[in-house]
Amino acid sequence: MLNVLNYILMAILLACALFLVIAVLLQKTKEDGLSGAITGGADTFYGKDSSNRGDVVLKRWTKVVGVIFAVCVLVVYIIQPDYAQTEAISSWKNLTEYADIFK
């Protein structure tokens, strides 16, 4: 049961990560930066607030998917087995068999 949940959460994480990368790259910036100053792009009254409905919806979905991504990361972290701890215990068992060599 835990493996199935882990695979489902990993698939959700992968889908969220891909969506976040694409959504952030598609969003428009608020300023032109240095390229607007060099090319002479001037803000006009009509072009000042050029955010359309698509940008608003994209920003909202980016926030929602970001929260889903963070929650999935925390859940995967909590439910995953502690492989480092099991490896450390097994290596200590092997070391105690050879402890008399170093005495």
Secondary structure, DSSP 8 states (H G I E B T S, - for coil): -HHHHHHHHHHHHHHHHHHHHHHHHHS--S--THHHHHHT----TTTSS---HHHHHHHHHHHHHHHHHHHHHHHHHHHS--HHHHHHHHHHHHHHHTGGGG-
